[in-house]
Amino acid sequence: MTDYALNIRTNHPLAESRSVRLTLIGTALFYIGVMIFLPLIVVFIEALRQGMGAYIDAITEPDAQAAIKLTLLTASIAVPLNLVFGLAASWAIAKHDFRGKHLLITFIDLPFSVSPVISGLIYVLLFGSQAALGQWLDSHNIQILFAVPGIVIATIFVTFPFVAREMIPLMQEQGIEEEEAAILLGATGWQTFWRVTLPNVKWGLLYGVLLCNARAMGEFGAVSVVSGHIRGVTNTIPLHVEILYNEYNFVAAFAVASLLTVLALVTLLIKEWLEPRVEKE
């Protein structure tokens, strides 16, 4: 290394002493350890405090099984719908110019700026018995609140930005040259989408679906407002954990919570596997 290069390196504004770098790294690792790894360890320690038998009993008892099934059902409905919306919205925003484009982007970001509890209250006001729509639903024996439809709707609202927000910058970066070439060669719009656009964004799409599913299965605030907390009927896994904890059944609460913890760890591993592929796209 020349003296000139060494001088630039040592006088660079970002160049720091070894002690400063170690302090920064140590602070970051300490924060991650206290805020992330320690709670993860505590969850599994408390879940297994009374042995594997108590753990299995906690996650296989009827109310826990009902919560698990409802959580999976909600995610299996909300995620595909958000997948369709995310693809359509990102394709429209990234590949086309139209009036209201920036307004659509703002609406997509809305769930990020609104508290989930507030979004749940909005649906209570919309579908509640005091609202005109709620009265019409009651007269036709259609139940939205305190039932599966309300839980699904609230989950869709809080999770619909994830796929779109992952896909929009990816599609914008890729441009429209390949699609234009396909159209000039005689491909139809659908053929262009299925054979050109979708293969180019498949990893980013999977990444967005992964994040959407993780949020859908772990959502608490909005679902708590619209579910009614009917045990064994409208409780998802997070709501069931809350009930168990409030009843001082800590082992069962942490046992059920460990299912969401495992989901988070699996999501993290898949995320790490997907990120290099998304960057290549």
Stockholm file with secondary structure:
# STOCKHOLM 1.0

chainA/1-281         MTDYALNIRTNHPLAESRSVRLTLIGTALFYIGVMIFLPLIVVFIEALRQGMGAYIDAITEPDAQAAIKLTLLTASIAVPLNLVFGLAASWAIAKHDFRGKHLLITFIDLPFSVSPVISGLIYVLLFGSQAALGQWLDSHNIQILFAVPGIVIATIFVTFPFVAREMIPLMQEQGIEEEEAAILLGATGWQTFWRVTLPNVKWGLLYGVLLCNARAMGEFGAVSVVSGHIRGVTNTIPLHVEILYNEYNFVAAFAVASLLTVLALVTLLIKEWLEPRVEKE
#=GR chainA/1-281 SS CCHHHHHHHHTCTTCCCHHHHHHHHHHHHHHHIIIIIHHHHHHHHHHTTTCHHHHHHHHHSHHHHHHHHHHHHHHHHHHHHHHHHHHHHHHHHHHCCCTTHHHHHHHHHHHHHSCHHHHHHHHHHHHSTTSHHHHHHHHTTCCCTTSHHHHHHHHHHHHTHHHHHHHHHHHHHHCSHHHHHHHHTTCCHHHHIIIIIHHHTHHHHHHHHHHHHHHHHHCCHHHHHHHCCCTTTTCCHHHHHHHHHHTTCHHHHHHHHHHHHHHHHHHHHHHHHHHHHHHHC
#=GC SS_cons         CCHHHHHHHHTCTTCCCHHHHHHHHHHHHHHHIIIIIHHHHHHHHHHTTTCHHHHHHHHHSHHHHHHHHHHHHHHHHHHHHHHHHHHHHHHHHHHCCCTTHHHHHHHHHHHHHSCHHHHHHHHHHHHSTTSHHHHHHHHTTCCCTTSHHHHHHHHHHHHTHHHHHHHHHHHHHHCSHHHHHHHHTTCCHHHHIIIIIHHHTHHHHHHHHHHHHHHHHHCCHHHHHHHCCCTTTTCCHHHHHHHHHHTTCHHHHHHHHHHHHHHHHHHHHHHHHHHHHHHHC
//
